Amino acid sequence: MPEIVVEGISKTLGGLLTLGEISLKAVDQEFVGILGPSGCGKSTLFNIISGLILPDAGRVIIDGQDFTGVTGRVSYMHQKDLLLPSCSILDNTSIPLILKGVPKRKAKAVAAQYFEQFGLAGFEHYYPSQLSGGMRQRAALLRTYLFSSDIMLLDEPFASLDAITRRKMQVWLLGVFKELHPTVLFITHDVEEALFLCDRVYVLSECPSEVCLEVKVPFCRPESSRTITDPSYSKLRDDILDALSI
Ligand SMILES: Nc1ncnc2c1ncn2[C@@H]1O[C@H](COP(=O)(O)OP(=O)(O)OP(=O)(O)O)[C@@H](O)[C@H]1O
């Protein structure tokens, strides 16, 4: 069962202690949000969890094994979709499988199986520039999922989208993840988005950042984009805004 534990991670960047001491975790199939002020080191934390950079102290434990500084275990979607402009959507989404050694034809066949579920059916041979923003993000999410399907790090995947597309994508994501069951760490700046999507939310402070609030989201996720009417919603939202000093 994929469980990810971040233990006492700290990191100094450019002489500035950026990550003070961060500990957090996500249990199997949990959707965990990370909120924090701009520049507090959220992307740096994901770079460490994915093994791209080493922390100064602390460990990343996945399924009980130390994965600090080890790449390739979790999938990581950056803020930008980073699709290759000269490759079709099918080629783009097949890349992680090809990198893992799956023959090209088989990789394409496997990726193609998910196009319906990711709302991309019929667009296999389109190029990224020919798709809407929402479709490009779905293609990037599919590519991320195919890299490592059980633990996904998503760094503000919907930040570049307009409000309507963004809400549609949130509802879609909940539906898809209900079927695929990944464990997710999700960075966002948006308190409403965190409360809409996540089972649990960590709030980070300004640098040197630490976890200043951890909240469990007690209400069920809505089936549609309806407003959450649970009585605890406003209090949780205010608690998070207070922690962010907004
Ligand atoms: N390689 C680096 N060398 C020096 N400083 C860096 C480096 N990478 C990031 N920083 C600085 O570290 C801090 C944290 O950056 P990071 O991108 O992790 O923050 P963030 O919380 O993800 O920001 P945002 O919410 O704006 O995306 C920033 O002040 C950034 O300028």
PDBQT file of the ligand as one rigid body, heavy atoms in Angstrom, charges set to zero:
ROOT
HETATM    1  N1  LIG A 301      18.061  26.708  -6.919  1.00  0.00    +0.000 N 
HETATM    2  C1  LIG A 301      17.769  27.730  -6.120  1.00  0.00    +0.000 A 
HETATM    3  N2  LIG A 301      18.729  28.536  -5.619  1.00  0.00    +0.000 NA
HETATM    4  C2  LIG A 301      18.445  29.557  -4.816  1.00  0.00    +0.000 A 
HETATM    5  N3  LIG A 301      17.185  29.873  -4.416  1.00  0.00    +0.000 NA
HETATM    6  C3  LIG A 301      16.183  29.103  -4.897  1.00  0.00    +0.000 A 
HETATM    7  C4  LIG A 301      16.398  27.999  -5.762  1.00  0.00    +0.000 A 
HETATM    8  N4  LIG A 301      15.200  27.426  -6.040  1.00  0.00    +0.000 NA
HETATM    9  C5  LIG A 301      14.275  28.143  -5.380  1.00  0.00    +0.000 A 
HETATM   10  N5  LIG A 301      14.855  29.144  -4.699  1.00  0.00    +0.000 N 
HETATM   11  C6  LIG A 301      14.176  30.110  -3.824  1.00  0.00    +0.000 C 
HETATM   12  O1  LIG A 301      13.641  29.347  -2.775  1.00  0.00    +0.000 OA
HETATM   13  C7  LIG A 301      12.361  29.831  -2.390  1.00  0.00    +0.000 C 
HETATM   14  C8  LIG A 301      11.327  28.741  -2.514  1.00  0.00    +0.000 C 
HETATM   15  O2  LIG A 301      11.024  28.477  -3.882  1.00  0.00    +0.000 OA
HETATM   16  P1  LIG A 301       9.845  27.496  -4.307  1.00  0.00    +0.000 P 
HETATM   17  O3  LIG A 301       9.673  27.600  -5.780  1.00  0.00    +0.000 OA
HETATM   18  O4  LIG A 301      10.086  26.154  -3.737  1.00  0.00    +0.000 OA
HETATM   19  O5  LIG A 301       8.605  28.155  -3.540  1.00  0.00    +0.000 OA
HETATM   20  P2  LIG A 301       7.035  27.903  -3.748  1.00  0.00    +0.000 P 
HETATM   21  O6  LIG A 301       6.432  27.892  -2.399  1.00  0.00    +0.000 OA
HETATM   22  O7  LIG A 301       6.801  26.713  -4.606  1.00  0.00    +0.000 OA
HETATM   23  O8  LIG A 301       6.641  29.216  -4.554  1.00  0.00    +0.000 OA
HETATM   24  P3  LIG A 301       5.327  29.504  -5.449  1.00  0.00    +0.000 P 
HETATM   25  O9  LIG A 301       4.157  29.244  -4.567  1.00  0.00    +0.000 OA
HETATM   26  O10 LIG A 301       5.472  30.949  -5.801  1.00  0.00    +0.000 OA
HETATM   27  O11 LIG A 301       5.398  28.582  -6.641  1.00  0.00    +0.000 OA
HETATM   28  C9  LIG A 301      12.090  31.026  -3.288  1.00  0.00    +0.000 C 
HETATM   29  O12 LIG A 301      12.440  32.177  -2.574  1.00  0.00    +0.000 OA
HETATM   30  C10 LIG A 301      13.008  30.808  -4.464  1.00  0.00    +0.000 C 
HETATM   31  O13 LIG A 301      13.394  32.037  -5.044  1.00  0.00    +0.000 OA
ENDROOT
TORSDOF 0
